[in-house]
Amino acid sequence: MDALLTRRSIRKYTGEQISESIVKDLLVAAMSAPSAQNQQPWQFIVINKPELLRELPNCSPYAQMTANAPLVIVVCGDTQLEKSKGFWVQDCSAATENILIAANYLGLGAVWVGLYPREERVNAVRNLLGLPDHVIPLALIPIGYPAETKEPANRYDASKVHYNAWQVLNDHLIKGAQGQT
């Protein structure tokens, strides 16, 4: 629970390189995500070349931190691996979240930079990395040893929790059962 509840979006990094064994741990975590019909329609591009890291900010207005990150993992959906059409987005989102949680657990900082469904961002990354048409970049995940700290955010909101039906319906059913209208 600690790795989940203390995870924050970290955009500043020390520049210290990340070992190959840690990169593998992050990818093992990603590929342990649930997947519709176990289709596992993901592909991952690990970027650690400084010249490519400096180009990624041109792909999204929210990717400026990639220029100073020692590592970016691009999470992509491979439509040729789909068994359940369209579920690649959910599957790859679960893999992305697993990377973020694993990074936090390993003492790294990371942030989710969304690409899909913004066509201009998808196409910019596709062109930069030479992706085939059937591979769609979902997100960039810049990762590094954190050069900033953020307090955990308590985002629990009981008003967004509903049991068995939407709350308005629940209130109506309760009043109806009590003979009120």
N, CA, C and O of each residue as an XYZ file, in Angstrom:
724
protein
N       0.830     -1.196      0.000
C       0.000      0.000      0.000
C       0.871      1.256      0.000
O       0.502      2.268     -0.596
N       2.019      1.192      0.664
C       2.876      2.367      0.730
C       3.319      2.810     -0.663
O       3.315      4.003     -0.969
N       3.697      1.858     -1.501
C       4.133      2.199     -2.865
C       3.003      2.848     -3.659
O       3.253      3.714     -4.497
N       1.769      2.437     -3.403
C       0.617      3.040     -4.073
C       0.312      4.434     -3.539
O       0.146      5.382     -4.306
N       0.242      4.545     -2.231
C      -0.232      5.782     -1.615
C       0.801      6.899     -1.609
O       0.443      8.065     -1.445
N       2.072      6.568     -1.784
C       3.107      7.614     -1.819
C       3.539      7.954     -3.238
O       4.373      8.840     -3.427
N       2.993      7.274     -4.235
C       3.354      7.568     -5.619
C       2.880      8.968     -5.994
O       1.724      9.328     -5.772
N       3.781      9.738     -6.559
C       3.462     11.091     -7.027
C       4.089     11.288     -8.399
O       4.994     10.546     -8.781
N       3.625     12.257     -9.123
C       4.212     12.584    -10.423
C       5.488     13.387    -10.179
O       5.445     14.515     -9.689
N       6.610     12.790    -10.527
C       7.916     13.417    -10.334
C       8.463     13.807    -11.703
O       8.563     12.983    -12.612
N       8.814     15.082    -11.824
C       9.249     15.632    -13.110
C      10.684     16.143    -13.092
O      11.176     16.628    -14.111
N      11.363     16.042    -11.952
C      12.753     16.515    -11.846
C      13.610     15.351    -11.365
O      13.265     14.651    -10.413
N      14.754     15.161    -12.061
C      15.592     13.999    -11.805
C      17.046     14.427    -11.591
O      17.476     15.471    -12.081
N      17.788     13.607    -10.856
C      19.181     13.916    -10.561
C      20.086     13.726    -11.769
O      21.164     14.316    -11.827
N      19.671     12.920    -12.725
C      20.504     12.619    -13.889
C      21.284     11.331    -13.743
O      21.873     10.852    -14.712
N      21.301     10.756    -12.536
C      21.984      9.482    -12.320
C      21.359      8.416    -13.214
O      20.136      8.318    -13.323
N      22.210      7.624    -13.846
C      21.727      6.591    -14.754
C      21.023      5.466    -13.997
O      21.292      5.224    -12.821
N      20.132      4.799    -14.687
C      19.368      3.687    -14.116
C      19.928      2.391    -14.684
O      20.099      2.257    -15.896
N      20.209      1.448    -13.812
C      20.832      0.196    -14.238
C      19.878     -0.635    -15.101
O      18.656     -0.504    -15.022
N      20.478     -1.489    -15.923
C      19.693     -2.390    -16.767
C      18.827     -3.322    -15.929
O      17.719     -3.666    -16.342
N      19.310     -3.736    -14.757
C      18.514     -4.644    -13.927
C      17.263     -3.938    -13.406
O      16.208     -4.561    -13.290
N      17.368     -2.656    -13.094
C      16.181     -1.906    -12.647
C      15.223     -1.707    -13.815
O      14.008     -1.816    -13.650
N      15.765     -1.414    -14.995
C      14.905     -1.273    -16.181
C      14.138     -2.574    -16.404
O      12.942     -2.553    -16.698
N      14.827     -3.702    -16.265
C      14.150     -4.990    -16.443
C      13.069     -5.167    -15.386
O      11.977     -5.640    -15.700
N      13.353     -4.794    -14.124
C      12.342     -4.898    -13.064
C      11.099     -4.083    -13.419
O       9.974     -4.535    -13.202
N      11.301     -2.890    -13.962
C      10.171     -2.038    -14.352
C       9.348     -2.704    -15.458
O       8.119     -2.645    -15.448
N      10.034     -3.332    -16.404
C       9.331     -3.981    -17.510
C       8.649     -5.273    -17.069
O       7.586     -5.622    -17.582
N       9.254     -5.977    -16.129
C       8.591     -7.155    -15.560
C       7.298     -6.718    -14.873
O       6.260     -7.361    -15.023
N       7.370     -5.617    -14.117
C       6.167     -5.086    -13.465
C       5.116     -4.714    -14.507
O       3.937     -5.024    -14.336
N       5.534     -4.058    -15.577
C       4.602     -3.654    -16.639
C       3.891     -4.856    -17.226
O       2.673     -4.846    -17.407
N       4.664     -5.894    -17.523
C       4.103     -7.066    -18.191
C       3.363     -7.997    -17.237
O       2.841     -9.033    -17.651
N       3.319     -7.628    -15.967
C       2.523     -8.365    -14.983
C       1.128     -7.775    -14.840
O       0.327     -8.255    -14.037
N       0.837     -6.744    -15.608
C      -0.470     -6.092    -15.548
C      -1.556     -7.028    -16.074
O      -1.282     -7.911    -16.888
N      -2.794     -6.830    -15.604
C      -3.896     -7.603    -16.172
C      -4.122     -7.210    -17.627
O      -3.792     -6.101    -18.047
N      -4.686     -8.134    -18.377
C      -4.901     -7.909    -19.797
C      -6.136     -8.683    -20.248
O      -6.305     -9.856    -19.917
N      -6.997     -8.005    -21.010
C      -8.215     -8.648    -21.518
C      -7.858     -9.888    -22.324
O      -7.051     -9.826    -23.252
N      -8.457    -11.004    -21.967
C      -8.213    -12.292    -22.616
C      -6.720    -12.635    -22.646
O      -6.264    -13.390    -23.504
N      -5.975    -12.074    -21.704
C      -4.523    -12.274    -21.619
C      -3.832    -11.960    -22.952
O      -2.849    -12.601    -23.324
N      -4.374    -10.954    -23.666
C      -3.843    -10.650    -24.993
C      -2.465     -9.984    -24.940
O      -1.680    -10.118    -25.879
N      -2.165     -9.272    -23.859
C      -0.863     -8.615    -23.698
C      -0.445     -7.869    -24.966
O       0.591     -8.181    -25.553
N      -1.246     -6.882    -25.394
C      -0.989     -6.212    -26.663
C       0.045     -5.083    -26.566
O       0.031     -4.148    -27.366
N       0.924     -5.181    -25.598
C       1.868     -4.091    -25.362
C       3.212     -4.325    -26.024
O       3.644     -5.452    -26.265
N       3.838     -3.215    -26.299
C       5.232     -3.153    -26.740
C       5.835     -1.990    -25.954
O       5.140     -1.021    -25.647
N       7.117     -2.081    -25.629
C       7.774     -1.042    -24.839
C       9.046     -0.601    -25.543
O       9.834     -1.428    -26.002
N       9.234      0.688    -25.622
C      10.466      1.231    -26.179
C      11.193      1.916    -25.036
O      10.667      2.846    -24.424
N      12.393      1.457    -24.752
C      13.220      2.032    -23.696
C      14.152      3.040    -24.365
O      14.939      2.687    -25.243
N      14.055      4.279    -23.944
C      14.888      5.334    -24.519
C      15.852      5.817    -23.450
O      15.448      6.286    -22.386
N      17.144      5.692    -23.761
C      18.160      6.210    -22.854
C      19.244      6.999    -23.592
O      20.221      7.427    -22.977
N      19.084      7.191    -24.890
C      20.022      8.006    -25.668
C      19.679      9.477    -25.460
O      18.554      9.896    -25.732
N      20.638     10.262    -24.983
C      20.357     11.681    -24.697
C      19.779     12.455    -25.883
O      18.920     13.316    -25.693
N      20.238     12.162    -27.101
C      19.722     12.911    -28.251
C      18.239     12.634    -28.484
O      17.503     13.536    -28.885
N      17.793     11.410    -28.243
C      16.361     11.100    -28.367
C      15.569     11.705    -27.211
O      14.471     12.225    -27.412
N      16.120     11.638    -26.012
C      15.449     12.224    -24.846
C      15.230     13.724    -25.047
O      14.219     14.271    -24.606
N      16.170     14.382    -25.707
C      16.036     15.828    -25.962
C      15.023     16.131    -27.061
O      14.518     17.251    -27.143
N      14.718     15.142    -27.910
C      13.735     15.331    -28.985
C      12.295     15.123    -28.507
O      11.366     15.696    -29.077
N      12.106     14.317    -27.476
C      10.745     13.982    -27.031
C       9.903     15.190    -26.628
O       8.693     15.156    -26.852
N      10.463     16.263    -26.046
C       9.603     17.412    -25.733
C       8.912     18.017    -26.953
O       7.897     18.700    -26.813
N       9.449     17.775    -28.141
C       8.806     18.261    -29.359
C       7.554     17.473    -29.711
O       6.777     17.887    -30.571
N       7.354     16.333    -29.045
C       6.220     15.467    -29.348
C       4.980     15.794    -28.523
O       3.865     15.439    -28.908
N       5.167     16.461    -27.406
C       4.047     16.794    -26.529
C       4.404     18.012    -25.703
O       5.531     18.123    -25.221
N       3.458     18.931    -25.531
C       3.737     20.106    -24.693
C       3.933     19.744    -23.221
O       4.386     20.576    -22.435
N       3.598     18.511    -22.843
C       3.707     18.080    -21.448
C       4.909     17.176    -21.209
O       5.025     16.561    -20.149
N       5.805     17.094    -22.193
C       6.941     16.178    -22.105
C       8.272     16.898    -21.899
O       9.328     16.346    -22.209
N       8.232     18.109    -21.384
C       9.468     18.877    -21.245
C      10.501     18.193    -20.359
O      11.703     18.326    -20.593
N      10.048     17.467    -19.351
C      10.972     16.823    -18.414
C      11.756     15.683    -19.035
O      12.758     15.251    -18.464
N      11.333     15.185    -20.184
C      12.046     14.064    -20.796
C      13.466     14.443    -21.191
O      14.347     13.584    -21.220
N      13.700     15.705    -21.492
C      15.034     16.150    -21.899
C      16.053     15.973    -20.780
O      17.249     15.854    -21.049
N      15.600     15.956    -19.533
C      16.501     15.827    -18.385
C      16.367     14.502    -17.666
O      17.003     14.293    -16.632
N      15.562     13.613    -18.186
C      15.398     12.283    -17.576
C      16.468     11.344    -18.145
O      16.815     11.441    -19.322
N      16.982     10.452    -17.328
C      17.944      9.493    -17.871
C      17.285      8.361    -18.657
O      17.953      7.620    -19.378
N      15.964      8.239    -18.508
C      15.257      7.114    -19.107
C      13.809      7.493    -19.380
O      13.169      8.167    -18.573
N      13.307      7.057    -20.516
C      11.877      7.154    -20.818
C      11.446      5.800    -21.353
O      12.100      5.223    -22.222
N      10.349      5.307    -20.830
C       9.734      4.105    -21.386
C       8.487      4.551    -22.133
O       7.622      5.226    -21.573
N       8.402      4.172    -23.393
C       7.225      4.467    -24.208
C       6.367      3.211    -24.198
O       6.802      2.148    -24.641
N       5.154      3.337    -23.692
C       4.217      2.216    -23.650
C       3.350      2.301    -24.900
O       2.697      3.313    -25.153
N       3.358      1.224    -25.673
C       2.636      1.201    -26.944
C       1.671      0.024    -26.998
O       1.912     -1.026    -26.403
N       0.590      0.218    -27.714
C      -0.350     -0.857    -27.992
C      -0.108     -1.393    -29.387
O       0.043     -0.630    -30.341
N      -0.072     -2.707    -29.499
C       0.146     -3.367    -30.781
C      -1.183     -3.972    -31.223
O      -1.613     -4.999    -30.697
N      -1.826     -3.330    -32.188
C      -3.159     -3.777    -32.604
C      -3.128     -5.147    -33.275
O      -4.170     -5.794    -33.380
N      -1.974     -5.602    -33.727
C      -1.878     -6.942    -34.307
C      -1.928     -8.025    -33.227
O      -2.144     -9.197    -33.537
N      -1.732     -7.644    -31.970
C      -1.783     -8.603    -30.867
C      -3.135     -8.628    -30.166
O      -3.332     -9.388    -29.217
N      -4.063     -7.803    -30.629
C      -5.374     -7.715    -29.986
C      -6.239     -8.937    -30.258
O      -6.348     -9.399    -31.394
N      -6.838     -9.439    -29.220
C      -7.894    -10.446    -29.336
C      -9.247     -9.768    -29.118
O     -10.254    -10.149    -29.714
N      -9.246     -8.755    -28.251
C     -10.451     -7.979    -27.931
C     -10.221     -6.558    -28.425
O      -9.533     -5.770    -27.776
N     -10.794     -6.241    -29.563
C     -10.544     -4.955    -30.214
C     -10.809     -3.777    -29.274
O     -11.848     -3.704    -28.619
N      -9.854     -2.872    -29.228
C      -9.985     -1.653    -28.447
C      -9.527     -1.762    -27.005
O      -9.330     -0.741    -26.346
N      -9.352     -2.970    -26.502
C      -8.951     -3.131    -25.110
C      -7.460     -2.885    -24.893
O      -6.998     -2.890    -23.752
N      -6.699     -2.670    -25.969
C      -5.276     -2.380    -25.812
C      -5.073     -1.152    -24.933
O      -4.084     -1.067    -24.204
N      -6.007     -0.196    -24.997
C      -5.868      1.029    -24.207
C      -5.921      0.702    -22.714
O      -5.100      1.198    -21.941
N      -6.864     -0.116    -22.313
C      -6.960     -0.507    -20.903
C      -5.755     -1.334    -20.480
O      -5.178     -1.107    -19.416
N      -5.386     -2.278    -21.305
C      -4.256     -3.145    -20.980
C      -2.968     -2.340    -20.831
O      -2.215     -2.538    -19.877
N      -2.717     -1.444    -21.762
C      -1.490     -0.644    -21.724
C      -1.544      0.399    -20.608
O      -0.505      0.785    -20.074
N      -2.730      0.853    -20.256
C      -2.863      1.768    -19.114
C      -2.521      1.046    -17.814
O      -1.869      1.613    -16.937
N      -2.957     -0.191    -17.692
C      -2.613     -0.982    -16.503
C      -1.103     -1.208    -16.439
O      -0.514     -1.131    -15.361
N      -0.482     -1.480    -17.559
C       0.969     -1.663    -17.602
C       1.689     -0.366    -17.222
O       2.701     -0.390    -16.522
N       1.155      0.760    -17.692
C       1.736      2.062    -17.360
C       1.682      2.304    -15.861
O       2.676      2.708    -15.257
N       0.531      2.061    -15.264
C       0.390      2.264    -13.818
C       1.329      1.338    -13.045
O       1.902      1.743    -12.034
N       1.488      0.098    -13.513
C       2.414     -0.809    -12.844
C       3.842     -0.266    -12.867
O       4.569     -0.391    -11.882
N       4.243      0.334    -13.985
C       5.582      0.933    -14.061
C       5.700      2.068    -13.047
O       6.708      2.169    -12.347
N       4.688      2.916    -12.964
C       4.732      4.049    -12.028
C       4.847      3.576    -10.579
O       5.623      4.133     -9.802
N       4.086      2.563    -10.220
C       4.113      2.048     -8.843
C       5.452      1.362     -8.568
O       6.043      1.553     -7.505
N       5.930      0.564     -9.526
C       7.218     -0.112     -9.349
C       8.351      0.910     -9.236
O       9.255      0.745     -8.417
N       8.305      1.955    -10.049
C       9.341      2.992     -9.976
C       9.367      3.611     -8.579
O      10.438      3.784     -7.996
N       8.212      3.938     -8.049
C       8.150      4.514     -6.704
C       8.710      3.537     -5.671
O       9.488      3.925     -4.799
N       8.317      2.293     -5.772
C       8.789      1.256     -4.850
C      10.315      1.131     -4.890
O      10.952      0.884     -3.866
N      10.898      1.307     -6.094
C      12.345      1.166     -6.275
C      13.116      2.451     -5.974
O      14.323      2.521     -6.203
N      12.414      3.471     -5.459
C      13.079      4.719     -5.109
C      13.291      5.663     -6.269
O      14.093      6.593     -6.183
N      12.573      5.429     -7.358
C      12.664      6.273     -8.539
C      11.475      7.225     -8.590
O      10.464      7.010     -7.922
N      11.606      8.263     -9.380
C      10.497      9.155     -9.662
C      10.072      8.971    -11.106
O      10.903      8.697    -11.971
N       8.796      9.116    -11.368
C       8.275      8.931    -12.721
C       6.988      9.726    -12.877
O       6.373     10.138    -11.894
N       6.594      9.933    -14.114
C       5.355     10.640    -14.412
C       4.761     10.069    -15.700
O       5.486      9.662    -16.607
N       3.441     10.048    -15.760
C       2.706      9.575    -16.932
C       2.471     10.769    -17.845
O       1.829     11.742    -17.451
N       2.990     10.693    -19.058
C       2.748     11.724    -20.071
C       1.901     11.087    -21.157
O       2.393     10.282    -21.948
N       0.634     11.448    -21.194
C      -0.292     10.844    -22.151
C      -0.036     11.296    -23.576
O       0.268     12.461    -23.830
N      -0.161     10.367    -24.492
C      -0.049     10.653    -25.924
C      -1.374     10.366    -26.622
O      -1.965     11.249    -27.244
N      -1.834      9.118    -26.510
C      -3.086      8.693    -27.126
C      -4.241      9.251    -26.304
O      -4.178      9.189    -25.076
N      -5.285      9.789    -26.910
C      -5.711      9.749    -28.301
C      -5.360     10.994    -29.113
O      -5.925     11.196    -30.188
N      -4.453     11.826    -28.635
C      -4.077     13.036    -29.369
C      -3.245     12.650    -30.595
O      -2.075     12.288    -30.475
N      -3.865     12.732    -31.771
C      -3.221     12.268    -33.003
C      -1.890     12.946    -33.262
O      -0.941     12.296    -33.702
N      -1.803     14.258    -32.994
C      -0.554     14.964    -33.273
C       0.582     14.446    -32.392
O       1.729     14.396    -32.835
N       0.279     14.061    -31.156
C       1.298     13.519    -30.255
C       1.659     12.084    -30.652
O       2.832     11.713    -30.684
N       0.643     11.294    -30.948
C       0.873      9.918    -31.394
C       1.753      9.923    -32.636
O       2.736      9.185    -32.705
N       1.404     10.754    -33.622
C       2.154     10.793    -34.878
C       3.567     11.316    -34.681
O       4.494     10.839    -35.336
N       3.750     12.282    -33.799
C       5.091     12.812    -33.544
C       6.001     11.732    -32.960
O       7.147     11.589    -33.386
N       5.493     10.971    -31.983
C       6.293      9.891    -31.395
C       6.490      8.776    -32.417
O       7.583      8.224    -32.543
N       5.442      8.455    -33.131
C       5.533      7.406    -34.163
C       6.639      7.754    -35.167
O       7.455      6.900    -35.514
N       6.663      9.003    -35.628
C       7.670      9.425    -36.604
C       9.071      9.451    -36.001
O      10.025      9.014    -36.646
N       9.210      9.952    -34.787
C      10.516     10.029    -34.138
C      11.136      8.652    -33.948
O      12.338      8.473    -34.144
N      10.310      7.679    -33.566
C      10.820      6.352    -33.215
C      10.641      5.317    -34.323
O      11.042      4.165    -34.160
N      10.048      5.710    -35.439
C       9.886      4.791    -36.565
C       8.928      3.648    -36.282
O       9.185      2.509    -36.673
N       7.822      3.944    -35.602
C       6.862      2.897    -35.252
C       6.027      2.506    -36.472
O       5.644      3.362    -37.270
N       5.748      1.210    -36.610
C       4.840      0.792    -37.684
C       3.408      1.236    -37.363
O       3.099      1.561    -36.216
N       2.548      1.249    -38.363
C       1.175      1.738    -38.196
C       0.379      0.969    -37.155
O      -0.511      1.540    -36.525
N       0.670     -0.294    -36.959
C      -0.109     -1.096    -36.018
C       0.355     -0.936    -34.564
O      -0.220     -1.544    -33.662
N       1.380     -0.131    -34.336
C       1.872      0.128    -32.983
C       1.547      1.580    -32.629
O       2.010      2.514    -33.283
N       0.739      1.747    -31.577
C       0.238      3.066    -31.195
C       0.822      3.458    -29.835
O       0.578      2.777    -28.839
N       1.589      4.549    -29.788
C       2.134      4.975    -28.497
C       1.040      5.555    -27.606
O       0.365      6.516    -27.973
N       0.879      4.959    -26.438
C      -0.111      5.412    -25.459
C       0.449      6.491    -24.552
O      -0.202      7.508    -24.308
N       1.684      6.264    -24.043
C       2.228      7.164    -23.040
C       3.747      7.130    -23.031
O       4.379      6.138    -23.396
N       4.302      8.248    -22.602
C       5.721      8.329    -22.268
C       5.810      8.269    -20.757
O       4.985      8.859    -20.061
N       6.812      7.555    -20.239
C       7.047      7.556    -18.799
C       8.496      7.958    -18.551
O       9.385      7.107    -18.580
N       8.745      9.251    -18.305
C      10.087      9.663    -17.898
C      10.362      9.126    -16.495
O       9.504      9.189    -15.614
N      11.578      8.594    -16.299
C      11.931      7.957    -15.032
C      13.341      8.372    -14.648
O      14.231      8.454    -15.494
N      13.532      8.631    -13.361
C      14.869      8.936    -12.867
C      14.887      8.960    -11.357
O      13.851      8.839    -10.703
N      16.073      9.117    -10.816
C      16.170      9.300     -9.370
C      15.651     10.700     -9.072
O      16.101     11.664     -9.692
N      14.724     10.832     -8.146
C      14.036     12.113     -7.958
C      14.936     13.220     -7.409
O      15.724     13.016     -6.485
N      14.789     14.386     -8.009
C      15.454     15.599     -7.538
C      14.417     16.521     -6.897
O      14.680     17.704     -6.682
N      13.253     15.981     -6.597
C      12.200     16.713     -5.894
C      11.431     15.712     -5.051
O      11.402     14.519     -5.349
N      10.817     16.209     -4.008
C       9.971     15.355     -3.169
C       8.603     15.999     -3.067
O       8.462     17.222     -3.069
N       7.625     15.162     -2.981
C       6.248     15.627     -2.840
C       5.589     14.804     -1.752
O       5.804     13.595     -1.659
N       4.804     15.448     -0.947
C       4.059     14.751      0.103
C       2.985     13.874     -0.536
O       2.445     14.214     -1.589
N       2.680     12.755      0.097
C       1.581     11.931     -0.418
C       0.288     12.743     -0.482
O       0.024     13.593      0.368
N      -0.490     12.465     -1.486
C      -1.774     13.157     -1.650
C      -2.894     12.197     -1.255
O      -2.997     11.093     -1.789
N      -3.718     12.625     -0.327
C      -4.874     11.818      0.049
C      -6.026     12.236     -0.856
O      -6.635     13.286     -0.655
N      -6.314     11.420     -1.837
C      -7.344     11.765     -2.827
C      -8.645     11.004     -2.611
O      -9.555     11.073     -3.437
N      -8.729     10.285     -1.511
C      -9.963      9.545     -1.250
C     -11.114     10.514     -1.074
O     -10.997     11.497     -0.342
N     -12.229     10.242     -1.745
C     -13.414     11.098     -1.688
C     -14.634     10.189     -1.576
O     -15.058      9.584     -2.560
N     -15.185     10.100     -0.389
C     -16.322      9.205     -0.135
C     -17.528      9.544     -1.003
O     -18.352      8.670     -1.273
N     -17.650     10.788     -1.444
C     -18.804     11.165     -2.270
C     -18.753     10.519     -3.658
O     -19.739     10.561     -4.394
N     -17.628      9.931     -4.014
C     -17.497      9.276     -5.322
C     -17.666      7.764     -5.222
O     -17.409      7.038     -6.182
N     -18.095      7.302     -4.064
C     -18.288      5.868     -3.861
C     -19.782      5.593     -3.805
O     -20.513      6.229     -3.046
N     -20.221      4.649     -4.605
C     -21.635      4.286     -4.678
C     -21.743      2.777     -4.515
O     -20.949      2.026     -5.080
N     -22.708      2.346     -3.758
C     -22.924      0.920     -3.551
C     -24.186      0.474     -4.272
O     -25.266      1.025     -4.057
N     -24.043     -0.506     -5.109
C     -25.132     -1.205     -5.771
C     -25.886     -0.397     -6.818
O     -26.555     -0.987     -7.666
N     -25.805      0.898     -6.794
C     -26.443      1.761     -7.794
C     -25.933      3.175     -7.581
O     -25.212      3.442     -6.619
N     -26.303      4.073     -8.468
C     -25.943      5.476     -8.315
C     -26.633      6.032     -7.068
O     -27.775      5.670     -6.786
N     -25.971      6.883     -6.339
C     -26.473      7.339     -5.045
C     -27.874      7.941     -5.130
O     -28.699      7.693     -4.250
N     -28.161      8.726     -6.170
C     -29.490      9.325     -6.299
C     -30.539      8.221     -6.367
O     -31.600      8.327     -5.751
N     -30.244      7.171     -7.111
C     -31.156      6.039     -7.203
C     -31.280      5.362     -5.836
O     -32.378      4.996     -5.417
N     -30.154      5.200     -5.149
C     -30.192      4.603     -3.813
C     -31.099      5.409     -2.891
O     -31.922      4.836     -2.178
N     -30.956      6.735     -2.897
C     -31.783      7.597     -2.042
C     -33.262      7.417     -2.381
O     -34.097      7.331     -1.481
N     -33.591      7.360     -3.676
C     -34.972      7.192     -4.114
C     -35.521      5.837     -3.653
O     -36.650      5.752     -3.171
N     -34.722      4.792     -3.804
C     -35.168      3.450     -3.407
C     -35.389      3.366     -1.888
O     -36.339      2.744     -1.414
N     -34.494      4.004     -1.152
C     -34.628      3.981      0.316
C     -35.898      4.718      0.737
O     -36.648      4.235      1.585
N     -36.136      5.889      0.141
C     -37.336      6.654      0.492
C     -38.583      5.902      0.073
O     -39.576      5.889      0.800
N     -38.537      5.259     -1.123
C     -39.682      4.480     -1.594
C     -39.976      3.305     -0.691
O     -41.139      2.979     -0.452
N     -38.948      2.671     -0.190
C     -39.106      1.528      0.706
C     -39.667      1.960      2.041
O     -40.305      1.175      2.742
N     -39.425      3.220      2.392
C     -39.918      3.741      3.660
C     -41.303      4.379      3.496
O     -41.833      4.954      4.446
N     -41.888      4.280      2.302
C     -43.203      4.844      2.059
C     -43.169      6.333      1.761
O     -44.209      6.990      1.791
N     -41.991      6.880      1.472
C     -41.879      8.306      1.154
C     -41.731      8.446     -0.359
O     -41.276      7.528     -1.042
N     -42.115      9.588     -0.856
C     -41.933      9.854     -2.289
C     -41.169     11.119     -2.492
O     -40.916     11.511     -3.631
